[in-house]
Amino acid sequence: MVETWAISGVDLHVDLSGTRVREALERSLRDAVQTGRLTPGTLLPPSRALAGDLGIARNTVAEAYGQLVGEGWLTARQGSGTRVATQPALPAPAGPVTAVPAPAIRYDLRAGYPDLTSFPRGEWLAACRSALNTMPADALGYDQPHGRAELRTALATYLARARGVRANADAIVVCAGFTHALWLLGRALRHRGARAIGVEAYGHQRHRDVLTDTGLRVVALPVDADGATPAGLDNLDAVLLTPAHQFPTGAVLSARRRIEFAAWAAKSGGVVIEDDYDGEFRYDRRALGAMQALAPNDVVYAGTASKTLAPGLRLAWLVVPTRLMSAVVGSQAAVDSRTAVLDQLTLAEFIDSGRYDRHIRRSRLAYRHRRDRLVATLARRVPGGTVRGLPAGLQVLLDLPAGRHETDVVAHAAARELAVEGLATYAADGTEHTPALVIGYGTPPPHAYTTALARLSATLTEAP
Ligand SMILES: Cc1ncc(COP(=O)(O)O)c(C=O)c1O
């Protein structure tokens, strides 16, 4: 994130990229004082104002100021605000160079994150306050393993309306993120005698690892332009699919394949896990409804707040067919790792009050705009590359121009402080593919996006 703000007539660039925002702010301010961009005596904006400008928490700014006051770069006096110290601390003497540090990452185009700076803090706070004011005292006791009834009821209504899921509150289990949900499901399936699960040949290694950890054998299903291939199903007990938007290739599971997977499950007693991680974000048309509606007795629907709100909330949900319910709830009760009740009640209120829909509509517009800019930039600047996948979600797949190699491009990007991943990061062992990048466009905050795109195109157009 690079933000420009004015202090007493001086424009200052503040780079907050990376995950440690407070440290990044401290570094930026320290650099600015050291290099003279902020001169002694300059009045800094109040922490509340700067936090608002940068889209970060006020405490983060206050803590950064406090740290720099402690180090001698800034001074703070009651009534006269925070200023650059008149005799700032001297830069640390250069010591012997022992190792070349890896280049810092300032622009993150990896897949997986939404724009965390647009988390609706005020609305979440309002929903939290309302939940706190109205919840019964016993809500603060031990929760049942399924999760709070208020949230399950809100989700059942929302999922039926927005994603076409056939759900009622009793079929829903609240989980601490999809990855946790997957572990619960893997364990439940294993306890019921399942041995092998098919996963799409491209996906998260951590999801494959979680399933392996539950004792299941993980088998890769080839993926093509119609999504996962229903091949070798006779040897499987379950499959994990991303029907709305294959992660990360971007294909939609064709109607024919949906029917084939559903028919296999009905005939064999197999289970389909539908990972609807970004089903809300389709930009060219109304999203296709969830596959679960086709076979509610055989498909476990899984949704998450990790893309629509923030992964740090650790909030996800399963809609579980009756035949699997006691095994899933048993897994949940066994490990007792749940999302805090207050967060569950806040999300329930957030959904019921219409804030969730509003936030999704706003986010959809913003991400659509980002995707359009990315695709237009690539078309203009990287003529040999091809963007694959639906206009949906938070990532695109770019087939690299002839002669370019994934690892080289990723390394060149890193030298420009840009993080991006090759398709190999997501390929299951033994999966062959032509060189491609998975480009996530959700993460950079709005003011850093232009620079992120410029660095990406520069990386892709430089000589191999
Ligand atoms: C394919 C896929 N499924 C699910 C998730 C959500 O995972 P979680 O809810 O554990 O954050 C993600 C997020 O990165 C994802 O990419």
The ligand as an ORCA input file, in Angstrom:
! r2SCAN-3c Opt
* xyz 0 1
  C     -10.233    -22.507     -2.733
  C     -10.434    -21.911     -1.383
  N     -11.307    -22.464     -0.553
  C     -11.549    -21.950      0.665
  C     -10.865    -20.852      1.106
  C     -11.170    -20.295      2.451
  O     -10.411    -20.845      3.425
  P     -10.606    -20.395      4.953
  O     -12.079    -20.243      5.201
  O      -9.974    -21.509      5.732
  O      -9.904    -19.094      5.119
  C      -9.945    -20.249      0.289
  C      -9.183    -19.086      0.788
  O      -8.059    -18.824      0.470
  C      -9.731    -20.779     -0.994
  O      -8.856    -20.206     -1.839
*
